[in-house]
Amino acid sequence: MRGKRIGSGAALLAGTLAVTGLALAPTAAAVTPTTATVTANCGLFGGGAATLTATQSGTSATLKLSSTAITAPIAINANSITSTLTMANSTGAARVFSGTVNPAMAVGAPIVVGPLGGTVAPGDRLDFYRGSLKMVVFGITVTCTATGPQSPGPFVFD
């Protein structure tokens, strides 16, 4: 009988600790804002307004850039653009997001790259202004730069 009490007590204690651990677990990190706009010049691809979308999970983050003003000068296959997005960080070193994620795009289609993965630290304040997006398409490098700060402001990571 004593063995059953110890086993039951241990199980009850383990269950209580598990529930307490869930209640005290840190909440998921969040980036604010989640979207921002910027005006970019992309040379061969054109220029104009672009939207950046950010997500965060702990120290991992993704950024996606899309624009109806910046267009594909040639047909582009899905996942064939090698993209490197460098974001200026007002609290430290620039952060780099990279990948080969993009939808298929016809000639004249809006440019979309990402989500591109990278690493962030709590307190990072990332802005495309003073950063760049380099896209390598069929061996040709296209560089986009911002003509001013993003709006409504930098991405702030928790």
Phi, psi and chi 1 to 4 in degrees:
 res  aa     phi    psi   chi1   chi2   chi3   chi4
   1 MET       -  -38.6 -176.7   70.6  146.8      -
   2 ARG   -63.3  -38.1 -174.9  168.2 -167.9 -156.2
   3 GLY   -62.2  -37.2      -      -      -      -
   4 LYS   -67.6  -37.5  -74.5 -175.3 -179.8 -178.6
   5 ARG   -66.1  -42.7  -80.6 -169.1 -143.6  157.1
   6 ILE   -64.6  -44.0  -68.7  173.5      -      -
   7 GLY   -62.9  -42.7      -      -      -      -
   8 SER   -66.9  -40.6  -62.8      -      -      -
   9 GLY   -64.7  -41.2      -      -      -      -
  10 ALA   -64.5  -41.3      -      -      -      -
  11 ALA   -64.5  -41.8      -      -      -      -
  12 LEU   -64.2  -43.2 -178.8   59.2      -      -
  13 LEU   -62.7  -43.5  179.3   60.1      -      -
  14 ALA   -62.3  -42.1      -      -      -      -
  15 GLY   -63.9  -41.9      -      -      -      -
  16 THR   -63.5  -43.6  -58.7      -      -      -
  17 LEU   -63.9  -38.4  -70.6  174.4      -      -
  18 ALA   -63.9  -44.9      -      -      -      -
  19 VAL   -65.6  -42.6  169.1      -      -      -
  20 THR   -62.3  -41.3  -57.6      -      -      -
  21 GLY   -61.4  -40.1      -      -      -      -
  22 LEU   -65.5  -40.1  -72.6  174.2      -      -
  23 ALA   -67.5  -32.3      -      -      -      -
  24 LEU   -95.1   -1.4  -62.0  176.5      -      -
  25 ALA   -63.0  142.9      -      -      -      -
  26 PRO   -65.6  148.0   19.4  -26.0      -      -
  27 THR   -74.9  160.2   58.2      -      -      -
  28 ALA   -63.7  140.3      -      -      -      -
  29 ALA   -68.4  150.8      -      -      -      -
  30 ALA  -135.4  145.6      -      -      -      -
  31 VAL  -104.7  142.5   57.1      -      -      -
  32 THR  -135.7  139.2   53.8      -      -      -
  33 PRO   -69.1  172.5   31.0  -35.5      -      -
  34 THR   -92.4  -18.2   55.7      -      -      -
  35 THR  -135.1  149.7   61.2      -      -      -
  36 ALA  -149.1  156.8      -      -      -      -
  37 THR  -115.2  154.1   57.5      -      -      -
  38 VAL  -149.4  152.8   65.6      -      -      -
  39 THR  -102.2  125.7  -58.7      -      -      -
  40 ALA  -126.5  151.4      -      -      -      -
  41 ASN  -112.2  120.8  179.3  -10.7      -      -
  42 CYS  -118.4   28.7  -62.9      -      -      -
  43 GLY    53.3 -117.5      -      -      -      -
  44 LEU   -53.5  -31.8  175.8   65.5      -      -
  45 PHE   -84.8   -8.0  -79.8   32.6      -      -
  46 GLY    98.9 -159.8      -      -      -      -
  47 GLY  -162.2  166.5      -      -      -      -
  48 GLY   143.5 -162.2      -      -      -      -
  49 ALA   -69.6  140.4      -      -      -      -
  50 ALA  -136.8  151.2      -      -      -      -
  51 THR  -110.5  131.0  -60.1      -      -      -
  52 LEU  -106.9  134.8  -69.5  163.3      -      -
  53 THR  -122.3  128.5  -54.9      -      -      -
  54 ALA  -117.3  145.2      -      -      -      -
  55 THR  -133.8  158.0   63.1      -      -      -
  56 GLN  -144.1  139.6  179.0 -176.5    6.8      -
  57 SER  -140.2   97.5  177.9      -      -      -
  58 GLY    67.2 -126.2      -      -      -      -
  59 THR   -93.6    0.9   58.8      -      -      -
  60 SER   -94.1  138.9  -64.7      -      -      -
  61 ALA  -143.1  158.6      -      -      -      -
  62 THR  -130.7  150.5   63.3      -      -      -
  63 LEU  -131.7  141.1  -74.5  171.8      -      -
  64 LYS  -128.2  137.7  177.5  179.5  179.0  179.6
  65 LEU  -117.8  132.0 -179.3  136.3      -      -
  66 SER  -139.2  147.8   58.2      -      -      -
  67 SER  -156.7  133.9  174.2      -      -      -
  68 THR   -87.4  -16.4   56.2      -      -      -
  69 ALA   -84.8  -27.6      -      -      -      -
  70 ILE  -100.1  119.9  -56.3  166.2      -      -
  71 THR  -124.9  159.8   58.1      -      -      -
  72 ALA   -75.4  121.8      -      -      -      -
  73 PRO   -77.8  -14.6   27.5  -32.7      -      -
  74 ILE  -140.6  164.6   56.0  175.2      -      -
  75 ALA   -68.0  136.4      -      -      -      -
  76 ILE  -127.1  129.1  -59.1  171.6      -      -
  77 ASN   -72.1  156.6  -66.1  -32.2      -      -
  78 ALA   -60.5  142.1      -      -      -      -
  79 ASN    54.5   38.0  -55.8  -39.0      -      -
  80 SER  -117.5    0.0   63.5      -      -      -
  81 ILE   -98.6  122.5  -59.9  175.2      -      -
  82 THR   -88.9  112.5  -59.4      -      -      -
  83 SER  -113.1  139.4  -59.4      -      -      -
  84 THR  -131.1  112.6  -56.1      -      -      -
  85 LEU  -106.3  115.7  175.5   61.0      -      -
  86 THR  -104.6  123.1  -57.2      -      -      -
  87 MET  -109.4  129.2  -61.1  -73.4  -75.8      -
  88 ALA   -66.2  142.2      -      -      -      -
  89 ASN  -124.0  112.5 -177.0    3.4      -      -
  90 SER   -72.1   -8.0   64.1      -      -      -
  91 THR  -109.1    6.2   62.7      -      -      -
  92 GLY   166.5 -149.0      -      -      -      -
  93 ALA   -65.7  148.4      -      -      -      -
  94 ALA   -58.3  152.8      -      -      -      -
  95 ARG  -111.8  139.1  -61.0  -67.2 -178.8 -164.8
  96 VAL  -114.8  131.4  177.0      -      -      -
  97 PHE  -119.3  133.1  -61.4   81.3      -      -
  98 SER  -144.5  163.5   59.1      -      -      -
  99 GLY   163.6 -178.9      -      -      -      -
 100 THR  -127.0   40.4   56.6      -      -      -
 101 VAL   -98.9  119.8  179.4      -      -      -
 102 ASN  -160.9  150.2   64.0  -86.8      -      -
 103 PRO   -77.6  165.9   28.9  -34.0      -      -
 104 ALA   -66.3  140.6      -      -      -      -
 105 MET  -133.7  131.8  -66.4  173.5 -106.3      -
 106 ALA   -82.8  168.0      -      -      -      -
 107 VAL   -56.4  129.1  173.4      -      -      -
 108 GLY    84.7   -2.8      -      -      -      -
 109 ALA   -72.2  150.8      -      -      -      -
 110 PRO   -59.9  143.0  -20.1   30.3      -      -
 111 ILE   -79.3  133.5  -73.1  -67.7      -      -
 112 VAL  -138.5  124.3  176.8      -      -      -
 113 VAL  -130.8  138.3  -65.8      -      -      -
 114 GLY   108.5  175.6      -      -      -      -
 115 PRO   -73.8  137.4   22.6  -27.7      -      -
 116 LEU  -103.9  131.4  -53.3  172.7      -      -
 117 GLY   -89.8  148.9      -      -      -      -
 118 GLY  -163.1 -178.2      -      -      -      -
 119 THR  -118.0  138.5  -57.1      -      -      -
 120 VAL  -128.3  166.0  -65.6      -      -      -
 121 ALA  -122.9  152.7      -      -      -      -
 122 PRO   -55.2  133.3  -24.7   34.0      -      -
 123 GLY    92.5   -8.6      -      -      -      -
 124 ASP   -57.0  138.3  -82.7   -4.7      -      -
 125 ARG  -124.8   98.7  -60.8  176.6   62.0   83.2
 126 LEU  -103.7  134.4  -54.9 -175.3      -      -
 127 ASP  -135.8  135.9 -165.8  -40.2      -      -
 128 PHE   -66.5  -27.9 -174.8   69.4      -      -
 129 TYR   -63.7  130.4 -172.3   55.3      -      -
 130 ARG    74.5    9.9  -66.6 -179.3  -50.4  -80.7
 131 GLY  -113.2 -161.8      -      -      -      -
 132 SER  -163.1  161.4   65.8      -      -      -
 133 LEU  -121.7  119.2  170.6   64.3      -      -
 134 LYS  -108.4  124.9  -69.1 -174.5 -178.8  178.1
 135 MET  -118.2  128.8  -61.5  178.1  -75.7      -
 136 VAL  -107.9  115.3  179.3      -      -      -
 137 VAL  -123.8  118.0 -176.1      -      -      -
 138 PHE    52.0   38.3  -56.5  119.2      -      -
 139 GLY    82.8   -2.7      -      -      -      -
 140 ILE  -100.8  128.0  -60.2  168.2      -      -
 141 THR   -93.4  126.9  -59.4      -      -      -
 142 VAL  -116.1  128.1  175.6      -      -      -
 143 THR  -113.7  129.9  -58.5      -      -      -
 144 CYS  -108.6  135.9  -60.9      -      -      -
 145 THR  -130.8  150.5   55.4      -      -      -
 146 ALA   -83.4  147.9      -      -      -      -
 147 THR   -95.2   -3.0   58.3      -      -      -
 148 GLY  -173.0  173.0      -      -      -      -
 149 PRO   -61.6  153.8  -20.3   30.8      -      -
 150 GLN   -76.0  155.9   66.1 -169.8   36.7      -
 151 SER  -121.2  133.2  178.0      -      -      -
 152 PRO   -86.2   -1.1   31.3  -34.7      -      -
 153 GLY   156.7 -173.8      -      -      -      -
 154 PRO   -67.7  157.2   23.4  -30.7      -      -
 155 PHE   -74.9  127.6  -67.2  114.4      -      -
 156 VAL  -111.1  123.8  179.6      -      -      -
 157 PHE  -103.2  137.1  -67.6   86.1      -      -
 158 ASP   -82.2      -  -72.3  -20.3      -      -
